[in-house]
Every structure is written in structure tokens, then in C-alpha cells.
């Protein structure tokens, strides 16, 4: 039997899913391996496809992984040739980190709304009270980020049980009231 550290280190450098499976069966810590591989990928030292191998073998995406993703996104704001590889890795990984969130307006009395944000599994990830209907979708995403630690770029919002909210730049500047009106119109067509 190999020491735990050797198994974990070997897991981080796996290039195929078959090797990941063998090392996990041998006792390697798939979550620790995933976290390290994530840092390697995001900071330009590993293949992005490797992340799926870990997820398919029991790794999960939690707050620590979301924070690593956000740090990587923030570090790629400089337009330099050295950052190109990291941007490609982030683009590949974005699908892995995308979280569909259902935005439910629970009380829309006047200009102060109560909003619950649910994951696709039905768990409440954020609760916003006294949320002004005039706040923009960008501000809503920032509030969700503050409560749930889900980076804005990873949030796919669905209003109620209707269609996905288009998060193009022009719509991010619209208020929740305007977006609700637009989605109600689109839904009734």
C-alpha cells in the first residue's frame, strides 16, 4: 500500500479518467485532488478536461472551489498573452461551475420586494428582504454572490417557473420589475 500523500499527489497529475478511478479505489482523496487540480487548471498548469474526471468520480463543487474559480476569473482581467491559456481554461470550466438559480418573488408589495433564490435541487441559497424592485439584475446577482458565494458569472437566473433570464449586458442594467414584465410578456406569447 502507498502512503496517502503519494496517492493524492498521483491523483492530481492524472491525465485519464481510468487512472483517476484506479487511484480513487486505492484510497486517494478525490476531493483534495480535485481542489488541487482546479488550482492547477485555473492558473495555467493543467488540462481543463481533467476536472470532469474528478467530478465523475465523486468530487463536488463547494464554496472553496467557487472561491478558487472567482480568484482565477479576477486574475484574468489583464489583457496579456500569458493570460490567454488561463482564459481558455476558465471558458472550458465555466460550464462545470454554472449554477441555475430560480428567483422567486415572494412578496411584491410596492417598491419593496421579498425574494427567495433556490438551487435546482430546491435549496434556498439566498433570501433577500426589502429588495427594491428598482435594483438592477446586476445588483441582484451581486447580492446573491454575497450570500451564496456563487460568482456572478456562474449564475444563470430563472424568474419563477418561466424562461431563463437573458443576462446580456443590456438586461443586467434593467430593474427586477422591468425584467419580470419582459419575461411575463415572453412567457405569454
C-alpha positions as CSV (number, residue, x, y, z in Angstrom):
1,X,0.0,0.0,0.0
2,X,1.1,3.5,-0.8
3,X,1.2,6.4,1.6
4,X,-1.8,8.7,1.4
5,X,0.3,11.7,0.2
6,X,1.7,9.7,-2.7
7,X,-1.8,8.6,-3.8
8,X,-3.1,12.2,-3.5
9,X,-0.2,13.6,-5.4
10,X,-0.5,11.0,-8.2
11,X,-4.2,11.8,-8.5
12,X,-3.6,15.5,-9.1
13,X,-1.4,14.6,-12.1
14,X,-3.7,12.0,-13.7
15,X,-4.3,12.5,-17.4
16,X,-7.0,9.9,-17.9
17,X,-10.3,9.0,-16.2
18,X,-9.2,5.4,-15.9
19,X,-6.1,6.4,-13.8
20,X,-8.4,8.6,-11.6
21,X,-10.7,5.6,-11.0
22,X,-7.8,3.3,-10.0
23,X,-6.3,5.9,-7.6
24,X,-9.7,6.6,-6.0
25,X,-10.2,2.9,-5.5
26,X,-6.7,2.7,-3.9
27,X,-7.8,5.4,-1.4
28,X,-6.7,8.7,-3.0
29,X,-8.7,11.7,-1.7
30,X,-10.7,12.7,-4.8
31,X,-11.9,16.0,-3.2
32,X,-8.4,17.1,-2.3
33,X,-7.2,16.1,-5.7
34,X,-10.0,18.0,-7.4
35,X,-9.2,21.2,-5.4
36,X,-5.5,21.0,-6.3
37,X,-6.2,20.1,-10.0
38,X,-8.6,23.1,-10.1
39,X,-5.9,25.5,-9.0
40,X,-3.5,23.9,-11.5
41,X,-6.0,24.3,-14.3
42,X,-7.1,27.9,-13.4
43,X,-3.6,29.1,-13.0
44,X,-2.3,27.6,-16.2
45,X,-0.7,24.3,-15.1
46,X,-3.1,21.5,-16.2
47,X,-5.8,20.4,-18.7
48,X,-9.3,21.6,-18.1
49,X,-10.8,18.3,-19.2
50,X,-9.2,16.7,-16.1
51,X,-11.8,18.4,-13.9
52,X,-14.6,16.3,-15.3
53,X,-12.7,13.1,-14.3
54,X,-12.7,14.2,-10.7
55,X,-16.4,15.2,-10.7
56,X,-17.4,12.0,-12.4
57,X,-15.6,10.1,-9.5
58,X,-17.2,11.8,-6.6
59,X,-15.6,15.3,-6.2
60,X,-18.1,18.1,-5.5
61,X,-18.0,21.8,-6.1
62,X,-18.3,23.7,-2.8
63,X,-17.5,27.2,-1.6
64,X,-13.8,26.7,-1.6
65,X,-13.9,25.6,-5.3
66,X,-16.1,28.5,-6.2
67,X,-13.8,30.9,-4.5
68,X,-10.8,29.5,-6.4
69,X,-12.8,29.9,-9.6
70,X,-13.6,33.6,-8.7
71,X,-10.0,34.3,-7.9
72,X,-9.0,32.9,-11.3
73,X,-11.6,35.0,-13.1
74,X,-10.4,38.1,-11.3
75,X,-6.8,37.4,-12.2
76,X,-7.6,37.2,-15.9
77,X,-8.7,40.8,-16.3
78,X,-5.3,41.9,-17.7
79,X,-5.1,41.6,-21.5
80,X,-1.7,39.9,-21.8
81,X,-0.5,36.9,-23.9
82,X,0.4,35.0,-20.8
83,X,-3.2,35.1,-19.6
84,X,-4.6,33.5,-22.8
85,X,-4.2,29.9,-21.7
86,X,-5.9,30.7,-18.3
87,X,-8.8,32.4,-20.1
88,X,-9.3,29.2,-22.3
89,X,-9.2,27.0,-19.2
90,X,-11.8,29.3,-17.5
91,X,-14.0,29.2,-20.5
92,X,-13.9,25.4,-20.5
93,X,-14.5,25.2,-16.8
94,X,-17.4,27.8,-16.8
95,X,-19.9,25.1,-17.8
96,X,-18.9,23.0,-14.8
97,X,-19.4,25.9,-12.5
98,X,-22.6,27.3,-13.9
99,X,-25.4,27.2,-11.4
100,X,-29.1,27.6,-12.5
101,X,-30.9,29.6,-9.8
102,X,-34.7,30.1,-9.5
103,X,-35.5,33.6,-8.5
104,X,-38.9,33.7,-6.7
105,X,-40.6,37.0,-5.8
106,X,-42.4,36.0,-2.6
107,X,-43.9,39.4,-1.9
108,X,-44.1,42.3,-4.3
109,X,-45.8,45.0,-2.2
110,X,-45.0,48.4,-3.6
111,X,-41.3,49.1,-4.2
112,X,-40.0,46.6,-1.5
113,X,-39.9,43.0,-2.6
114,X,-39.0,39.8,-0.7
115,X,-37.1,37.4,-2.9
116,X,-36.0,33.8,-2.4
117,X,-33.3,32.3,-4.6
118,X,-33.4,28.5,-5.0
119,X,-30.9,26.0,-6.4
120,X,-32.2,23.4,-9.0
121,X,-32.3,21.0,-6.1
122,X,-34.8,23.3,-4.3
123,X,-32.5,24.5,-1.6
124,X,-32.7,28.2,-0.7
125,X,-29.3,29.7,-1.5
126,X,-30.2,33.4,-0.8
127,X,-33.0,35.3,0.8
128,X,-33.4,39.0,0.1
129,X,-35.8,41.1,2.1
130,X,-36.8,44.7,1.4
131,X,-35.2,44.4,-2.0
132,X,-36.1,47.5,-4.1
133,X,-37.7,46.5,-7.4
134,X,-35.7,49.3,-9.0
135,X,-32.4,47.5,-8.3
136,X,-30.8,46.0,-11.4
137,X,-30.2,42.4,-12.3
138,X,-26.5,43.0,-11.9
139,X,-27.1,44.2,-8.3
140,X,-29.4,41.2,-7.7
141,X,-26.5,38.9,-8.8
142,X,-24.1,40.8,-6.5
143,X,-26.5,40.2,-3.6
144,X,-26.8,36.5,-4.4
145,X,-23.0,36.3,-4.6
146,X,-22.6,38.0,-1.2
147,X,-25.0,35.4,0.4
148,X,-24.3,32.3,-1.5
149,X,-20.6,32.7,-2.7
150,X,-21.6,32.0,-6.3
151,X,-19.7,34.2,-8.7
152,X,-21.9,36.4,-10.8
153,X,-20.5,34.9,-14.0
154,X,-21.7,31.5,-12.8
155,X,-25.3,32.4,-12.1
156,X,-28.0,31.5,-14.6
157,X,-31.2,33.1,-13.3
158,X,-34.7,31.8,-13.9
159,X,-37.5,34.0,-12.8
160,X,-40.2,31.9,-11.2
161,X,-41.1,28.9,-13.3
162,X,-40.7,30.9,-16.5
163,X,-38.0,31.2,-19.1
164,X,-34.3,31.8,-18.4
165,X,-33.5,35.5,-17.8
166,X,-31.3,36.6,-20.6
167,X,-28.2,38.1,-18.9
168,X,-26.8,40.1,-21.7
169,X,-25.3,43.4,-20.7
170,X,-28.4,45.5,-21.6
171,X,-30.6,43.4,-19.4
172,X,-28.2,43.4,-16.5
173,X,-28.9,47.1,-16.3
174,X,-32.7,46.7,-16.1
175,X,-34.6,46.6,-12.8
176,X,-36.1,43.4,-11.5
177,X,-39.6,44.9,-12.1
178,X,-38.7,45.5,-15.8
179,X,-37.2,42.0,-16.2
180,X,-40.3,40.4,-14.6
181,X,-42.5,42.4,-17.0
182,X,-40.4,41.3,-20.0
183,X,-40.4,37.6,-19.0
184,X,-44.1,37.7,-18.4
185,X,-44.7,39.1,-21.9
186,X,-42.3,36.5,-23.5
187,X,-44.0,33.7,-21.5
188,X,-47.5,34.6,-22.6
189,X,-46.5,34.6,-26.3
